[in-house]
Amino acid sequence: MKVVVWIVEGTWRSCVDAAGLLAPSGSDVTLLYVVDDEISKVAHGAFAGLIGRGRPERDPGVLGDDIAAKAAGALLDRASERLGAASTIDVGGGRRG
């Protein structure tokens, strides 16, 4: 059986616990985190409005994406550890809700 657990900051612990209790033994568990990229897009757009006056390495959109990816990875690592079983980790992007 394939089980997908959507990891979100506020509820990830209870979702992982429920998956651990309810998923049949040997299930293919995927822990999924979706990064909301709307904030980074807005920040990048504001930076692009500087029309060449900003240095590319200081683009807040890119920096925001990097921070979000690191935070997602850390949260998924904690979720995987809490699950205590083999799982696949997946980070998606896009709008939530």
OpenMM code with the backbone's topology and positions (N, CA, C; nanometers):
from openmm import Vec3, app, unit

residues = "MET LYS VAL VAL VAL TRP ILE VAL GLU GLY THR TRP ARG SER CYS VAL ASP ALA ALA GLY LEU LEU ALA PRO SER GLY SER ASP VAL THR LEU LEU TYR VAL VAL ASP ASP GLU ILE SER LYS VAL ALA HIS GLY ALA PHE ALA GLY LEU ILE GLY ARG GLY ARG PRO GLU ARG ASP PRO GLY VAL LEU GLY ASP ASP ILE ALA ALA LYS ALA ALA GLY ALA LEU LEU ASP ARG ALA SER GLU ARG LEU GLY ALA ALA SER THR ILE ASP VAL GLY GLY GLY ARG ARG GLY".split()
positions = [
    Vec3(0.0845, -0.1170, 0.0000),
    Vec3(0.0000, 0.0000, 0.0000),
    Vec3(0.0893, 0.1237, 0.0000),
    Vec3(0.0509, 0.2232, -0.0782),
    Vec3(0.1223, 0.3510, -0.0836),
    Vec3(0.0542, 0.4492, 0.0107),
    Vec3(0.1318, 0.5073, 0.1007),
    Vec3(0.0801, 0.6038, 0.1980),
    Vec3(0.1577, 0.7339, 0.1804),
    Vec3(0.0851, 0.8450, 0.1656),
    Vec3(0.1478, 0.9765, 0.1553),
    Vec3(0.1082, 1.0567, 0.2784),
    Vec3(0.2089, 1.1084, 0.3477),
    Vec3(0.1862, 1.1894, 0.4672),
    Vec3(0.2312, 1.3306, 0.4341),
    Vec3(0.1359, 1.4235, 0.4327),
    Vec3(0.1654, 1.5630, 0.4005),
    Vec3(0.2156, 1.6294, 0.5287),
    Vec3(0.3418, 1.6692, 0.5260),
    Vec3(0.4066, 1.7268, 0.6433),
    Vec3(0.3882, 1.8782, 0.6425),
    Vec3(0.3311, 1.9300, 0.7509),
    Vec3(0.3090, 2.0728, 0.7704),
    Vec3(0.3585, 2.1059, 0.9108),
    Vec3(0.4161, 2.2239, 0.9281),
    Vec3(0.4796, 2.2597, 1.0544),
    Vec3(0.3924, 2.2330, 1.1776),
    Vec3(0.2696, 2.2738, 1.1766),
    Vec3(0.1864, 2.2658, 1.2963),
    Vec3(0.1357, 2.1274, 1.3324),
    Vec3(0.1233, 2.0389, 1.2351),
    Vec3(0.0567, 1.9109, 1.2612),
    Vec3(0.1396, 1.7882, 1.2256),
    Vec3(0.2642, 1.8057, 1.1885),
    Vec3(0.3423, 1.6948, 1.1356),
    Vec3(0.3568, 1.5798, 1.2344),
    Vec3(0.3715, 1.6106, 1.3621),
    Vec3(0.3906, 1.5033, 1.4607),
    Vec3(0.2707, 1.4089, 1.4651),
    Vec3(0.1514, 1.4657, 1.4736),
    Vec3(0.0323, 1.3807, 1.4823),
    Vec3(0.0075, 1.3064, 1.3511),
    Vec3(0.0401, 1.3682, 1.2386),
    Vec3(0.0231, 1.3003, 1.1096),
    Vec3(0.1183, 1.1821, 1.0970),
    Vec3(0.2429, 1.2007, 1.1378),
    Vec3(0.3406, 1.0926, 1.1325),
    Vec3(0.3011, 0.9812, 1.2286),
    Vec3(0.2566, 1.0179, 1.3476),
    Vec3(0.2130, 0.9166, 1.4453),
    Vec3(0.0950, 0.8359, 1.3910),
    Vec3(-0.0004, 0.9035, 1.3289),
    Vec3(-0.1169, 0.8349, 1.2729),
    Vec3(-0.0747, 0.7410, 1.1601),
    Vec3(0.0171, 0.7859, 1.0761),
    Vec3(0.0649, 0.6994, 0.9681),
    Vec3(0.1347, 0.5768, 1.0252),
    Vec3(0.2117, 0.5965, 1.1304),
    Vec3(0.2802, 0.4838, 1.1936),
    Vec3(0.1838, 0.3823, 1.2520),
    Vec3(0.0704, 0.4306, 1.3032),
    Vec3(-0.0288, 0.3408, 1.3630),
    Vec3(-0.1207, 0.2764, 1.2595),
    Vec3(-0.1571, 0.3514, 1.1563),
    Vec3(-0.2602, 0.3060, 1.0634),
    Vec3(-0.2087, 0.2395, 0.9360),
    Vec3(-0.0865, 0.2718, 0.8954),
    Vec3(-0.0344, 0.2142, 0.7709),
    Vec3(0.0013, 0.0671, 0.7948),
    Vec3(-0.0436, -0.0192, 0.7057),
    Vec3(-0.0095, -0.1611, 0.7204),
    Vec3(0.1420, -0.1818, 0.7143),
    Vec3(0.1899, -0.2809, 0.7841),
    Vec3(0.3322, -0.3142, 0.7836),
    Vec3(0.3793, -0.3361, 0.6400),
    Vec3(0.4942, -0.2812, 0.6069),
    Vec3(0.5478, -0.2955, 0.4719),
    Vec3(0.4953, -0.1944, 0.3728),
    Vec3(0.4175, -0.0971, 0.4192),
    Vec3(0.3645, 0.0061, 0.3288),
    Vec3(0.4768, 0.0928, 0.2743),
    Vec3(0.4553, 0.1448, 0.1556),
    Vec3(0.5476, 0.2392, 0.0929),
    Vec3(0.5053, 0.3789, 0.1389),
    Vec3(0.5766, 0.4340, 0.2382),
    Vec3(0.5396, 0.5623, 0.2983),
    Vec3(0.6228, 0.6742, 0.2361),
    Vec3(0.5545, 0.7785, 0.1900),
    Vec3(0.6202, 0.8984, 0.1392),
    Vec3(0.5845, 1.0143, 0.2305),
    Vec3(0.6871, 1.0832, 0.2796),
    Vec3(0.6679, 1.2042, 0.3589),
    Vec3(0.6831, 1.3222, 0.2633),
    Vec3(0.5773, 1.3993, 0.2472),
    Vec3(0.5724, 1.5078, 0.1487),
    Vec3(0.5632, 1.6430, 0.2182),
    Vec3(0.6484, 1.7353, 0.1762),
    Vec3(0.6408, 1.8733, 0.2214),
    Vec3(0.6297, 1.9612, 0.0974),
    Vec3(0.5336, 2.0517, 0.0972),
    Vec3(0.5136, 2.1417, -0.0166),
    Vec3(0.5568, 2.2814, 0.0255),
    Vec3(0.6553, 2.3338, -0.0459),
    Vec3(0.7065, 2.4674, -0.0178),
    Vec3(0.6183, 2.5689, -0.0896),
    Vec3(0.5658, 2.6639, -0.0144),
    Vec3(0.4862, 2.7717, -0.0732),
    Vec3(0.5836, 2.8725, -0.1332),
    Vec3(0.5927, 2.8766, -0.2647),
    Vec3(0.6926, 2.9601, -0.3303),
    Vec3(0.6437, 3.1007, -0.3645),
    Vec3(0.5261, 3.1360, -0.3228),
    Vec3(0.4694, 3.2668, -0.3569),
    Vec3(0.5514, 3.3812, -0.2971),
    Vec3(0.5981, 3.3661, -0.1748),
    Vec3(0.6761, 3.4721, -0.1094),
    Vec3(0.8065, 3.4959, -0.1844),
    Vec3(0.8726, 3.3875, -0.2228),
    Vec3(0.9989, 3.4014, -0.2966),
    Vec3(0.9772, 3.4684, -0.4315),
    Vec3(0.8663, 3.4367, -0.4966),
    Vec3(0.8366, 3.5002, -0.6260),
    Vec3(0.8191, 3.6504, -0.6101),
    Vec3(0.7484, 3.6917, -0.5066),
    Vec3(0.7264, 3.8349, -0.4829),
    Vec3(0.8591, 3.9039, -0.4517),
    Vec3(0.9410, 3.8409, -0.3673),
    Vec3(1.0707, 3.8992, -0.3317),
    Vec3(1.1604, 3.9110, -0.4545),
    Vec3(1.1588, 3.8084, -0.5388),
    Vec3(1.2402, 3.8131, -0.6603),
    Vec3(1.1892, 3.9230, -0.7541),
    Vec3(1.0590, 3.9374, -0.7650),
    Vec3(1.0028, 4.0426, -0.8492),
    Vec3(1.0426, 4.1814, -0.8019),
    Vec3(1.0423, 4.2022, -0.6711),
    Vec3(1.0834, 4.3318, -0.6173),
    Vec3(1.2310, 4.3567, -0.6468),
    Vec3(1.3113, 4.2524, -0.6340),
    Vec3(1.4538, 4.2640, -0.6631),
    Vec3(1.4757, 4.2939, -0.8115),
    Vec3(1.4011, 4.2267, -0.8983),
    Vec3(1.4143, 4.2490, -1.0424),
    Vec3(1.3782, 4.3928, -1.0785),
    Vec3(1.2930, 4.4543, -0.9999),
    Vec3(1.2545, 4.5928, -1.0239),
    Vec3(1.3683, 4.6908, -1.0034),
    Vec3(1.4773, 4.6462, -0.9451),
    Vec3(1.5932, 4.7337, -0.9272),
    Vec3(1.6684, 4.7566, -1.0590),
    Vec3(1.6323, 4.6828, -1.1613),
    Vec3(1.6859, 4.6981, -1.2976),
    Vec3(1.8395, 4.7062, -1.2974),
    Vec3(1.8991, 4.5966, -1.2555),
    Vec3(2.0445, 4.5871, -1.2637),
    Vec3(2.1205, 4.6513, -1.1501),
    Vec3(2.0531, 4.7144, -1.0574),
    Vec3(2.1236, 4.7807, -0.9471),
    Vec3(2.1564, 4.6855, -0.8329),
    Vec3(2.0905, 4.5700, -0.8301),
    Vec3(2.1171, 4.4740, -0.7231),
    Vec3(2.2142, 4.3676, -0.7692),
    Vec3(2.2874, 4.3115, -0.6760),
    Vec3(2.3809, 4.2035, -0.7092),
    Vec3(2.3040, 4.0722, -0.7070),
    Vec3(2.3185, 3.9880, -0.8111),
    Vec3(2.2402, 3.8632, -0.8212),
    Vec3(2.2525, 3.7727, -0.6989),
    Vec3(2.3688, 3.7697, -0.6371),
    Vec3(2.3863, 3.6821, -0.5204),
    Vec3(2.3075, 3.7305, -0.3984),
    Vec3(2.2499, 3.8497, -0.4075),
    Vec3(2.1708, 3.9032, -0.2963),
    Vec3(2.0215, 3.9032, -0.3257),
    Vec3(1.9800, 3.8314, -0.4305),
    Vec3(1.8387, 3.8221, -0.4672),
    Vec3(1.7618, 3.7565, -0.3524),
    Vec3(1.6699, 3.8294, -0.2884),
    Vec3(1.5980, 3.7723, -0.1742),
    Vec3(1.5090, 3.6544, -0.2126),
    Vec3(1.4678, 3.6467, -0.3382),
    Vec3(1.3881, 3.5325, -0.3825),
    Vec3(1.4694, 3.4037, -0.3789),
    Vec3(1.5930, 3.4116, -0.4280),
    Vec3(1.6814, 3.2951, -0.4279),
    Vec3(1.7196, 3.2592, -0.2845),
    Vec3(1.7523, 3.3600, -0.2050),
    Vec3(1.7867, 3.3343, -0.0653),
    Vec3(1.6697, 3.2709, 0.0100),
    Vec3(1.5492, 3.3199, -0.0164),
    Vec3(1.4299, 3.2634, 0.0471),
    Vec3(1.4070, 3.1190, 0.0073),
    Vec3(1.4295, 3.0877, -0.1200),
    Vec3(1.4172, 2.9488, -0.1660),
    Vec3(1.5165, 2.8583, -0.0958),
    Vec3(1.6402, 2.9063, -0.0796),
    Vec3(1.7431, 2.8267, -0.0118),
    Vec3(1.7060, 2.8002, 0.1334),
    Vec3(1.6588, 2.9023, 0.2013),
    Vec3(1.6191, 2.8871, 0.3414),
    Vec3(1.5012, 2.7917, 0.3546),
    Vec3(1.4028, 2.8054, 0.2651),
    Vec3(1.2857, 2.7181, 0.2683),
    Vec3(1.3244, 2.5724, 0.2426),
    Vec3(1.4163, 2.5501, 0.1492),
    Vec3(1.4598, 2.4133, 0.1191),
    Vec3(1.5316, 2.3508, 0.2379),
    Vec3(1.6158, 2.4273, 0.3034),
    Vec3(1.6869, 2.3759, 0.4214),
    Vec3(1.5891, 2.3451, 0.5346),
    Vec3(1.4935, 2.4338, 0.5569),
    Vec3(1.3944, 2.4120, 0.6621),
    Vec3(1.3077, 2.2897, 0.6314),
    Vec3(1.2685, 2.2741, 0.5061),
    Vec3(1.1882, 2.1579, 0.4663),
    Vec3(1.2664, 2.0294, 0.4872),
    Vec3(1.3930, 2.0296, 0.4483),
    Vec3(1.4767, 1.9116, 0.4666),
    Vec3(1.4917, 1.8739, 0.6127),
    Vec3(1.5131, 1.9735, 0.6978),
    Vec3(1.5275, 1.9470, 0.8409),
    Vec3(1.3980, 1.8916, 0.8997),
    Vec3(1.2852, 1.9482, 0.8605),
    Vec3(1.1562, 1.9011, 0.9118),
    Vec3(1.1284, 1.7589, 0.8640),
    Vec3(1.1579, 1.7302, 0.7382),
    Vec3(1.1357, 1.5956, 0.6861),
    Vec3(1.2288, 1.4943, 0.7524),
    Vec3(1.3497, 1.5346, 0.7843),
    Vec3(1.4410, 1.4455, 0.8567),
    Vec3(1.3854, 1.4108, 0.9938),
    Vec3(1.3319, 1.5105, 1.0636),
    Vec3(1.2717, 1.4851, 1.1957),
    Vec3(1.1490, 1.3961, 1.1827),
    Vec3(1.0683, 1.4190, 1.0784),
    Vec3(0.9494, 1.3367, 1.0577),
    Vec3(0.9876, 1.1922, 1.0278),
    Vec3(1.0900, 1.1735, 0.9465),
    Vec3(1.1362, 1.0387, 0.9128),
    Vec3(1.1880, 0.9669, 1.0368),
    Vec3(1.2616, 1.0398, 1.1178),
    Vec3(1.3126, 0.9822, 1.2430),
    Vec3(1.1971, 0.9441, 1.3352),
    Vec3(1.0972, 1.0284, 1.3453),
    Vec3(0.9817, 0.9999, 1.4318),
    Vec3(0.9027, 0.8794, 1.3807),
    Vec3(0.8909, 0.8662, 1.2487),
    Vec3(0.8187, 0.7535, 1.1915),
    Vec3(0.8877, 0.6225, 1.2272),
    Vec3(1.0199, 0.6243, 1.2242),
    Vec3(1.0949, 0.5061, 1.2647),
    Vec3(1.0855, 0.3900, 1.1677),
    Vec3(1.0469, 0.4143, 1.0457),
    Vec3(1.0367, 0.3101, 0.9436),
    Vec3(1.0900, 0.3672, 0.8128),
    Vec3(1.1185, 0.2789, 0.7201),
    Vec3(1.1675, 0.3239, 0.5893),
    Vec3(1.0628, 0.4134, 0.5232),
    Vec3(1.1078, 0.5223, 0.4668),
    Vec3(1.0156, 0.6136, 0.3995),
    Vec3(1.0891, 0.6872, 0.2890),
    Vec3(1.0125, 0.7411, 0.1979),
    Vec3(1.0648, 0.8249, 0.0911),
    Vec3(1.0340, 0.9689, 0.1282),
    Vec3(1.1293, 1.0569, 0.1038),
    Vec3(1.1105, 1.1988, 0.1338),
    Vec3(1.0943, 1.2732, 0.0017),
    Vec3(0.9946, 1.3611, -0.0031),
    Vec3(0.9670, 1.4368, -0.1250),
    Vec3(0.9352, 1.5801, -0.0888),
    Vec3(0.9999, 1.6734, -0.1570),
    Vec3(0.9724, 1.8164, -0.1387),
    Vec3(0.9136, 1.8676, -0.2693),
    Vec3(0.7946, 1.9230, -0.2619),
    Vec3(0.7282, 1.9790, -0.3787),
    Vec3(0.7234, 2.1307, -0.3665),
    Vec3(0.6844, 2.1945, -0.4712),
    Vec3(0.6709, 2.3396, -0.4690),
    Vec3(0.5359, 2.3806, -0.5232),
    Vec3(0.4973, 2.4996, -0.4920),
    Vec3(0.3718, 2.5495, -0.5441),
    Vec3(0.2846, 2.6064, -0.4348),
    Vec3(0.1638, 2.6340, -0.4720),
    Vec3(0.0694, 2.6965, -0.3808),
    Vec3(-0.0050, 2.5930, -0.2999),
    Vec3(-0.0238, 2.6202, -0.1735),
    Vec3(-0.1016, 2.5340, -0.0862),
    Vec3(-0.2322, 2.6033, -0.0553),
    Vec3(-0.3351, 2.5253, -0.0353),
    Vec3(-0.4619, 2.5801, 0.0106),
    Vec3(-0.5487, 2.6208, -0.0943),
] * unit.nanometer
topology = app.Topology()
chain = topology.addChain("A")
for resn in residues:
    res = topology.addResidue(resn, chain)
    for name in ("N", "CA", "C"):
        topology.addAtom(name, app.Element.getBySymbol(name[0]), res)
